[in-house]
Amino acid sequence: MIGAIIILGALGLLYGLGLAVASKKFHVEIDPKIEAITEALPSANCGACGYPGCAAYAEAIVMHNEELNKCAPGGAAVVKEIAAIMGKEAVAADKKVAVIKCQSGGKNNTIFRYEYQGVTTCKAAILINNGPNLCSWGCLGYNDCASACKFDAISIDENGMRIIDKEKCTGCVACAKACPRNLIEIVSAKKRVHILCSSHDKGAESRKVCGNKTACIGCSMCVKKCPKAAIEMKDNLAVLNYDLCIMCGICADVCPTGAIFDPLKEIRAKKRAEAKLKAEAAAKAAEEK
Amino acid sequence: MSFITQVFTLAVFAVFVNNFVLSKFLGLCPYIGVSKKIDSALGMGMAVIFVMTMASTFTWLIQEYLLLPYHLEYLQTIAFILTIASLVQFVEMVIQKTAPALYKSLGVFLPLITTNCAVLGVSILNIQEGYNFLGAILNGLFSGTGFTLVLLLMAGLRERLEKSEVPEAMKGMPIAFVIAGCMALAFLGFSGLNF
């Protein structure tokens, strides 16, 4: 018994001493900044930064001058912290939010081909003859996106439309991955003008099948009128290049179906009407003179 | 039997017949976990070969000169684990200092191996089979080689699977398990070998 304790104890001591000596002798200098940044990062190891883990990203920041704002879950607070460690200026990352590119609102507004009574998820519904709704590109309306959202950012209003709360949305891409029709795009929160249709059907067809009557019919009006050439026709669908978009709202004005969303559309229309009235009044005044 | 024949027999048995993964079912965690890419599989395999050989050497010495003379065979497991853990730690330090490039490719896998049952398994089996010192070292080396072989085979298969059309429900782990089962069946064929 005592022999066992002595032998095992001696063995442990020997190994311990050996490792202690080895750690001194084979000591490798590691930049303490790497450890500090690793601790500042959220340790989610989510890979959103493009590195295999938080530690790898921390190493890339210190060793290869990687940008500081790549950590999506950490947000601005973490960027600030890292910047303080690195002695650099904090440049907050562009906040991104999800945009659902369909206005039909799924099952509530859409015209059906058949009555679907299966499991109430989009993934299950799409398996049966490509989904019950007539438009084979649009929202199915079984809320896979809302149930995938961990931040409770997607709610459904009384018309069955999915509303994305821009404050709560973190741009984590979970909903975009959950949508079997790939209707959700993650765009910069600064961008306000969106083309809210994903139908590649020909104009007449998409106009007929859209539950909300706001389909892109591929008329190319927006493409012609866009001052920055930010819109391109891709297979009967207008696609907006967000990098070029200046949010002038002209496309939303000219769109005959209302497929393009501009939050300032009404204000702009009002201003234009006022300007018109003024011009008319001025013309009248000139005539009277 | 000449020495060369003995070594050859040992090698064939350790690599194919008594393969650690496919017939003893030890070290299944890295077999599934680190077999997604050939590069990392190779890194892991090399680390396992190295650690198994070293562990076989040291645990045999511990058993022969420490545990047996004092009749402490019942402490085998804990003494071996202690030895393997410190050994791996030591090796990690040495590699980090002397060969940073090797450390980068091996580094992640070394701590993983510390508590790998295959390493402890080879140490204990060496004693059970009654190998002499050289036999224990060679058995460790060849067992590690066998592990690396199946790990590489698996990684190659899984890299090809990435590009092939697999039914949605079978993608990822399920198909990997099916393949692991098929490989185990194939390796069962070696058990008929006789020398």
Boltz contact constraints between the chains, C-beta under 6 A:
constraints:
  - contact:
      token1: [A, 3]
      token2: [B, 70]
      max_distance: 6.0
  - contact:
      token1: [A, 4]
      token2: [B, 72]
      max_distance: 6.0
  - contact:
      token1: [A, 15]
      token2: [B, 86]
      max_distance: 6.0
  - contact:
      token1: [A, 19]
      token2: [B, 86]
      max_distance: 6.0
  - contact:
      token1: [A, 19]
      token2: [B, 89]
      max_distance: 6.0
  - contact:
      token1: [A, 22]
      token2: [B, 90]
      max_distance: 6.0
  - contact:
      token1: [A, 22]
      token2: [B, 93]
      max_distance: 6.0
  - contact:
      token1: [A, 26]
      token2: [B, 93]
      max_distance: 6.0
  - contact:
      token1: [A, 26]
      token2: [B, 94]
      max_distance: 6.0
  - contact:
      token1: [A, 26]
      token2: [B, 97]
      max_distance: 6.0
  - contact:
      token1: [A, 28]
      token2: [B, 96]
      max_distance: 6.0
  - contact:
      token1: [A, 28]
      token2: [B, 97]
      max_distance: 6.0
